[in-house]
Amino acid sequence: MTSKIINMAERLKDDADLKLEALFRSEPVRDDGFSARVLVRVRRQMWVRRLSLPIAIAIGAVFAVKPLAQLADSIPKIVGIVPQGLANIIDLPLDGMLQGTIIIPGIMLLAAMLMIGRMLEE
């Protein structure tokens, strides 16, 4: 059993529908390999974009190895210069700091509020 709606839609065709059907029935336009060349170029550009950031990070890391090694060598010297008496003067009150039992629910509440805000925007 076929639907009357589909049959009615097939029977009632205006000029635009007939022109579109004629265009789709015609043979495809010959492009002499233009589409294939465009696809090759687009794929190549995609790979260049995908690989450019990791390659740039690797090159930057190669240049940063020597300064980072020098910085790592100088940190113990800098720490050795600071007198021990100065380190004892700076005493942080740990009792007044927030504890994990307060921080974790606060972060969860903040995340929930952000999610609700995004849902209300849509």
Secondary structure, DSSP 8 states (H G I E B T S, - for coil): ---HHHHHHHH---HHHHHHHHHHHS-----TTHHHHHHHHHHHHHHHHHHHHHHHHHHHHHHHHHHHHHHHHHHHHHHHHS-HHHHHH----STTS--HHHHHHHHHHHHHHHHHHHHHH-
